[in-house]
Amino acid sequence: MLNSYQPYFAYLLLEWTERLKQARQQAYEDVERLLSTDEPIQLPKKLEKTQQQLRVLWYDVLDVDVTDEPIQDRLSSFYAANSNNSSRFAFRSLQLRYTPMKEGTFTELLEVQSLFDIPNFFVRECLRHELPFRIC
């Protein structure tokens, strides 16, 4: 199963399971909207584009071997130089909650609205904490 191979697909499985459940509950009325065939057909192309955009971002901004310049400065330069470039990674709005984990401990919780929210959140956290990577 895909979700055992790649955890990102667990969200996709949950989303489509919920859509099928809603379609059944609504006696398959408005099924074209709930179970649009365009989304799964376009998904591989969207995933590939996002992966390419993230590779460029990773190399130009987070790669420790590129420059000693601080990550935030590299990020600013990267987006300033590529401001009109549709091939750059576009951060999307995310739905976050601040919620208790256990007694006395709170954390941000990502409320996933799209499969693409997961890598978006991960990259933001890497940038926020200025985590450098060595790209091999």
C-alpha positions in Angstrom: 0.0 0.0 0.0 1.3 3.5 -0.8 0.9 4.9 2.7 3.2 2.2 4.1 5.8 3.2 1.5 5.5 7.0 1.9 3.8 8.6 4.9 2.7 11.6 2.8 0.3 9.3 1.0 -1.4 8.5 4.4 -3.1 11.9 4.1 -4.2 11.2 0.5 -5.7 7.9 1.6 -7.6 9.5 4.5 -8.8 12.3 2.2 -10.2 10.0 -0.5 -11.7 7.6 2.0 -13.6 10.6 3.5 -14.7 11.7 0.1 -16.0 8.3 -0.7 -17.8 8.2 2.6 -19.4 11.6 1.9 -20.5 10.5 -1.6 -22.2 7.4 -0.1 -23.9 9.5 2.5 -25.2 11.9 -0.1 -26.4 9.0 -2.3 -23.8 10.0 -4.9 -25.3 13.3 -5.6 -22.7 15.9 -6.7 -20.3 13.0 -7.1 -18.3 14.8 -9.8 -17.3 17.5 -7.3 -16.5 15.1 -4.5 -14.6 12.5 -6.6 -13.1 14.7 -9.3 -10.9 12.7 -11.6 -8.8 15.7 -12.4 -7.0 15.8 -9.1 -5.5 12.3 -9.1 -4.6 12.6 -12.8 -2.7 15.9 -12.1 -1.1 14.7 -8.9 2.1 13.1 -10.4 2.8 16.2 -12.4 2.2 18.5 -9.4 4.4 16.3 -7.1 7.2 16.3 -9.7 7.1 20.1 -10.0 7.0 20.6 -6.3 10.0 18.2 -5.8 12.0 20.1 -8.5 11.2 23.5 -6.8 12.2 22.1 -3.4 15.5 20.8 -4.8 16.4 24.2 -6.1 15.4 25.9 -2.8 17.3 23.3 -0.9 20.4 23.7 -3.0 20.4 27.5 -3.2 19.3 28.2 0.4 19.8 25.3 2.8 23.0 23.7 1.4 25.8 24.3 3.9 28.5 23.9 1.2 27.2 26.7 -1.1 28.1 29.7 1.0 28.7 30.9 4.6 25.9 33.5 4.2 23.1 33.2 6.8 20.1 31.1 5.6 17.7 34.0 6.0 19.9 36.2 3.8 20.1 33.4 1.2 16.4 33.0 1.3 15.8 36.7 0.7 18.2 36.8 -2.2 16.7 33.6 -3.7 13.2 35.0 -3.7 14.3 38.5 -4.8 16.2 37.0 -7.8 13.3 34.7 -8.7 10.3 36.9 -7.8 8.7 36.4 -11.2 9.8 32.8 -11.7 7.0 30.3 -11.7 9.5 27.5 -11.1 10.3 28.7 -7.5 8.6 27.1 -4.6 5.5 29.0 -3.5 4.7 28.8 0.2 1.0 28.4 0.8 -1.1 29.5 3.8 -1.2 26.8 6.4 -3.8 26.0 9.1 -2.1 25.8 12.4 -3.4 25.4 16.0 -1.6 25.8 19.2 -2.7 22.9 21.3 -1.8 21.0 24.5 0.2 17.8 24.0 0.3 16.7 27.6 0.1 18.5 30.9 2.1 21.7 30.7 3.3 21.3 27.1 1.8 23.0 24.1 2.8 22.8 20.5 1.8 23.9 17.0 -0.4 21.4 15.2 -0.7 21.4 11.5 -4.2 20.9 10.2 -3.5 19.4 6.8 -5.8 20.6 4.0 -3.7 19.3 1.1 -1.0 16.8 0.5 1.3 19.7 -0.2 0.9 21.2 3.3 3.2 18.6 4.7 6.4 19.4 2.8 5.4 23.1 3.0 5.4 22.9 6.8 8.6 20.9 6.9 10.5 23.4 4.8 9.2 26.3 6.8 10.5 24.7 10.0 13.9 24.0 8.5 14.1 27.7 7.4 12.8 29.0 10.7 15.3 27.0 12.7 18.0 27.7 10.1 18.9 24.0 9.7 21.7 23.7 7.2 22.0 20.5 5.1 24.8 18.9 3.1 23.5 18.1 -0.3 25.1 15.1 -1.8 
